Amino acid sequence: MRGALEDDTLALVLPGAVDARRCADWARAALEARDAWVSDFGGQQFSLGRAWYTHLEQGRTGEYFAGAEASDALVDATCPGLQAVMRALVARRLEGAVAPRAGWCGPGVHVFPPEAHVSRKGGDIHFDTEGLTKAHLAAREHAYTCVLMLSPPASGGGLRLWDVTYDGSEGYEDEDLERESETFVLAAGDAILFDSYRLHQIQPFGGEEPRVTATIHAAWVGGEWETWF
Protein backbone atom coordinates (compact mmCIF):
# COMPACT_ATOMS: atom_id res chain seq x y z
CA MET A 1 0.00 0.00 0.00
CA ARG A 2 1.60 3.25 -1.13
CA GLY A 3 -1.03 5.69 0.11
CA ALA A 4 -2.84 5.75 3.44
CA LEU A 5 -5.22 8.68 2.95
CA GLU A 6 -7.85 9.56 0.41
CA ASP A 7 -7.13 12.74 -1.54
CA ASP A 8 -9.79 14.71 0.35
CA THR A 9 -8.76 13.49 3.80
CA LEU A 10 -6.73 16.05 5.69
CA ALA A 11 -5.27 13.63 8.23
CA LEU A 12 -5.69 10.29 9.95
CA VAL A 13 -5.90 10.61 13.74
CA LEU A 14 -4.88 7.57 15.77
CA PRO A 15 -6.38 7.97 19.28
CA GLY A 16 -4.43 6.11 21.93
CA ALA A 17 -1.88 4.88 19.41
CA VAL A 18 0.65 4.49 22.24
CA ASP A 19 0.04 4.06 25.96
CA ALA A 20 -0.24 7.52 27.50
CA ARG A 21 1.88 6.55 30.50
CA ARG A 22 4.68 5.41 28.24
CA CYS A 23 4.48 8.69 26.35
CA ALA A 24 4.61 10.60 29.63
CA ASP A 25 7.73 8.64 30.62
CA TRP A 26 9.39 9.49 27.31
CA ALA A 27 8.44 13.16 27.67
CA ARG A 28 9.80 13.28 31.20
CA ALA A 29 13.06 11.64 30.15
CA ALA A 30 13.45 13.98 27.17
CA LEU A 31 12.87 17.04 29.34
CA GLU A 32 15.34 15.81 31.95
CA ALA A 33 17.96 15.45 29.19
CA ARG A 34 17.99 19.19 28.54
CA ASP A 35 21.79 19.32 28.45
CA ALA A 36 21.66 17.06 25.39
CA TRP A 37 19.04 19.06 23.47
CA VAL A 38 19.81 20.61 20.12
CA SER A 39 18.92 24.31 20.29
CA ASP A 40 17.29 25.74 17.19
CA PHE A 41 16.45 29.26 16.01
CA GLY A 42 18.11 30.99 18.94
CA GLY A 43 16.50 28.81 21.58
CA GLN A 44 12.96 29.20 20.26
CA GLN A 45 12.64 25.42 20.04
CA PHE A 46 14.69 22.34 20.83
CA SER A 47 15.00 18.72 19.86
CA LEU A 48 16.30 15.48 21.31
CA GLY A 49 17.97 14.05 18.26
CA ARG A 50 18.72 16.08 15.17
CA ALA A 51 15.86 17.28 12.95
CA TRP A 52 16.59 17.74 9.24
CA TYR A 53 14.48 20.83 8.60
CA THR A 54 15.97 22.85 11.44
CA HIS A 55 19.50 22.06 10.31
CA LEU A 56 18.65 22.80 6.68
CA GLU A 57 17.12 26.17 7.51
CA GLN A 58 20.07 27.16 9.70
CA GLY A 59 22.82 26.05 7.33
CA ARG A 60 23.91 23.18 9.58
CA THR A 61 23.40 20.17 7.32
CA GLY A 62 26.98 19.06 7.86
CA GLU A 63 26.32 18.77 11.59
CA TYR A 64 23.16 16.78 10.89
CA PHE A 65 24.88 14.06 8.88
CA ALA A 66 28.03 14.00 11.00
CA GLY A 67 25.91 13.56 14.13
CA ALA A 68 23.36 11.06 12.80
CA GLU A 69 24.72 7.99 14.57
CA ALA A 70 25.12 9.85 17.85
CA SER A 71 21.63 11.31 17.47
CA ASP A 72 20.05 7.86 17.23
CA ALA A 73 22.10 6.56 20.14
CA LEU A 74 21.02 9.51 22.30
CA VAL A 75 17.31 9.12 21.50
CA ASP A 76 17.45 5.37 22.09
CA ALA A 77 19.28 5.74 25.40
CA THR A 78 17.04 8.54 26.67
CA CYS A 79 13.68 7.26 25.40
CA PRO A 80 14.12 3.49 24.96
CA GLY A 81 11.82 2.03 22.35
CA LEU A 82 10.63 5.36 20.95
CA GLN A 83 12.24 5.01 17.55
CA ALA A 84 10.98 1.44 17.15
CA VAL A 85 7.45 2.49 18.12
CA MET A 86 7.44 5.34 15.60
CA ARG A 87 8.60 3.04 12.81
CA ALA A 88 5.98 0.48 13.83
CA LEU A 89 3.26 3.14 13.60
CA VAL A 90 4.31 3.90 10.04
CA ALA A 91 4.60 0.23 9.10
CA ARG A 92 1.15 -0.57 10.48
CA ARG A 93 -0.66 2.34 8.88
CA LEU A 94 1.15 2.41 5.55
CA GLU A 95 1.29 -1.38 5.22
CA GLY A 96 4.79 -1.74 3.87
CA ALA A 97 8.35 -2.49 4.78
CA VAL A 98 9.97 0.29 6.80
CA ALA A 99 13.68 1.04 6.92
CA PRO A 100 15.83 3.83 8.37
CA ARG A 101 17.08 6.22 5.70
CA ALA A 102 20.78 5.49 5.33
CA GLY A 103 22.96 8.18 6.88
CA TRP A 104 20.01 10.19 8.23
CA CYS A 105 18.78 10.66 11.79
CA GLY A 106 15.98 8.43 13.03
CA PRO A 107 12.80 9.58 14.80
CA GLY A 108 13.33 12.19 17.49
CA VAL A 109 11.58 14.55 19.88
CA HIS A 110 10.58 18.20 19.45
CA VAL A 111 10.28 20.44 22.51
CA PHE A 112 8.45 23.75 22.09
CA PRO A 113 8.82 25.83 25.27
CA PRO A 114 6.07 27.96 26.79
CA GLU A 115 6.31 31.71 26.17
CA ALA A 116 8.52 31.17 23.10
CA HIS A 117 7.70 32.05 19.49
CA VAL A 118 5.65 28.97 18.60
CA SER A 119 3.62 29.13 21.82
CA ARG A 120 2.82 32.82 21.24
CA LYS A 121 2.47 33.03 17.45
CA GLY A 122 2.22 29.46 16.22
CA GLY A 123 4.74 27.68 14.04
CA ASP A 124 5.66 28.49 10.46
CA ILE A 125 3.05 27.50 7.88
CA HIS A 126 4.76 24.94 5.68
CA PHE A 127 4.90 21.65 3.80
CA ASP A 128 7.11 18.77 4.96
CA THR A 129 8.92 18.42 1.64
CA GLU A 130 12.41 19.50 2.75
CA GLY A 131 13.72 15.95 2.99
CA LEU A 132 12.41 14.77 -0.38
CA THR A 133 14.65 14.52 -3.42
CA LYS A 134 13.94 16.47 -6.60
CA ALA A 135 13.09 13.22 -8.36
CA HIS A 136 10.70 12.24 -5.59
CA LEU A 137 8.98 15.62 -5.74
CA ALA A 138 8.77 15.57 -9.54
CA ALA A 139 7.16 12.13 -9.52
CA ARG A 140 4.95 13.09 -6.59
CA GLU A 141 5.84 9.82 -4.90
CA HIS A 142 4.09 9.19 -1.61
CA ALA A 143 5.46 10.80 1.55
CA TYR A 144 3.93 11.06 5.02
CA THR A 145 4.58 12.64 8.38
CA CYS A 146 3.56 11.00 11.63
CA VAL A 147 3.51 12.96 14.90
CA LEU A 148 2.99 11.35 18.31
CA MET A 149 1.95 13.56 21.21
CA LEU A 150 4.13 12.80 24.22
CA SER A 151 3.04 15.68 26.45
CA PRO A 152 0.47 18.27 25.34
CA PRO A 153 0.45 21.87 26.54
CA ALA A 154 -2.26 23.07 28.94
CA SER A 155 -4.29 24.56 26.08
CA GLY A 156 -4.08 24.93 22.33
CA GLY A 157 -1.09 23.59 20.44
CA GLY A 158 -3.14 21.68 17.89
CA LEU A 159 -1.99 20.97 14.37
CA ARG A 160 -3.90 22.84 11.67
CA LEU A 161 -4.01 21.36 8.19
CA TRP A 162 -5.35 23.07 5.09
CA ASP A 163 -6.90 21.64 1.95
CA VAL A 164 -3.82 22.87 0.10
CA THR A 165 -1.03 20.68 -1.24
CA TYR A 166 2.45 21.30 -2.60
CA ASP A 167 2.47 22.45 -6.22
CA GLY A 168 6.19 22.80 -6.83
CA SER A 169 6.83 25.77 -4.57
CA GLU A 170 7.50 25.92 -0.85
CA GLY A 171 5.50 29.15 -0.71
CA TYR A 172 1.77 29.62 -0.43
CA GLU A 173 -0.71 32.38 -1.25
CA ASP A 174 -2.86 34.34 1.20
CA GLU A 175 -5.98 32.88 -0.39
CA ASP A 176 -4.70 29.37 0.39
CA LEU A 177 -5.28 30.12 4.06
CA GLU A 178 -8.94 30.78 3.31
CA ARG A 179 -9.39 27.23 2.04
CA GLU A 180 -10.99 24.52 4.16
CA SER A 181 -8.90 23.58 7.18
CA GLU A 182 -9.14 21.63 10.40
CA THR A 183 -7.22 21.79 13.65
CA PHE A 184 -6.42 18.53 15.39
CA VAL A 185 -5.73 18.67 19.13
CA LEU A 186 -3.99 15.56 20.43
CA ALA A 187 -3.86 14.06 23.91
CA ALA A 188 -0.84 12.16 25.20
CA GLY A 189 -0.60 8.90 23.26
CA ASP A 190 -2.55 10.14 20.24
CA ALA A 191 -0.82 10.19 16.87
CA ILE A 192 -1.62 11.90 13.60
CA LEU A 193 -0.59 10.82 10.11
CA PHE A 194 -0.79 13.26 7.22
CA ASP A 195 0.49 13.77 3.70
CA SER A 196 3.87 15.52 3.79
CA TYR A 197 2.72 17.55 0.78
CA ARG A 198 -0.10 19.14 2.81
CA LEU A 199 0.12 22.69 4.18
CA HIS A 200 0.08 22.74 7.98
CA GLN A 201 0.97 24.73 11.10
CA ILE A 202 1.37 24.19 14.84
CA GLN A 203 -1.13 26.43 16.62
CA PRO A 204 -0.26 28.76 19.54
CA PHE A 205 -0.58 27.29 23.00
CA GLY A 206 -0.92 28.42 26.60
CA GLY A 207 0.17 27.32 30.03
CA GLU A 208 3.50 26.77 31.68
CA GLU A 209 4.29 23.36 30.20
CA PRO A 210 6.09 22.70 26.90
CA ARG A 211 4.59 20.94 23.90
CA VAL A 212 6.54 17.68 23.48
CA THR A 213 6.10 15.47 20.43
CA ALA A 214 7.90 12.71 18.53
CA THR A 215 8.08 12.88 14.74
CA ILE A 216 8.92 10.53 11.89
CA HIS A 217 8.91 11.22 8.15
CA ALA A 218 8.43 8.44 5.61
CA ALA A 219 8.90 8.38 1.83
CA TRP A 220 8.16 5.56 -0.59
CA VAL A 221 11.50 4.66 -2.20
CA GLY A 222 12.37 1.49 -4.07
CA GLY A 223 9.50 -0.57 -2.69
CA GLU A 224 9.81 0.40 0.96
CA TRP A 225 9.22 3.32 3.32
CA GLU A 226 12.43 5.16 4.12
CA THR A 227 12.17 7.02 7.44
CA TRP A 228 14.00 9.92 9.07
CA PHE A 229 13.61 12.89 11.44
Number of C-alpha atoms within 10 A of each C-alpha: 11 15 15 19 16 10 10 7 11 23 23 17 17 16 13 15 16 19 12 17 12 16 23 18 15 24 27 16 16 25 19 12 15 14 10 17 20 19 17 16 12 7 12 16 22 23 23 26 28 32 27 18 17 20 18 15 12 10 11 13 16 10 12 22 17 13 17 19 15 14 24 20 16 19 26 18 12 20 22 15 13 20 22 12 15 23 24 15 22 23 17 11 15 21 16 15 16 21 15 17 17 11 13 22 27 29 29 26 30 25 24 24 21 21 17 16 17 21 24 13 13 18 17 12 17 20 21 20 23 16 18 17 11 11 9 16 18 11 9 14 14 18 26 24 23 23 23 27 28 30 24 22 24 14 14 20 25 21 19 18 25 20 18 19 18 18 13 11 9 14 11 16 7 7 7 14 16 11 10 11 16 14 18 18 18 24 17 24 22 20 24 20 23 23 28 24 22 21 25 27 19 22 21 21 26 16 14 12 16 24 27 26 23 25 21 24 28 28 23 21 14 7 11 18 26 20 26 26 22
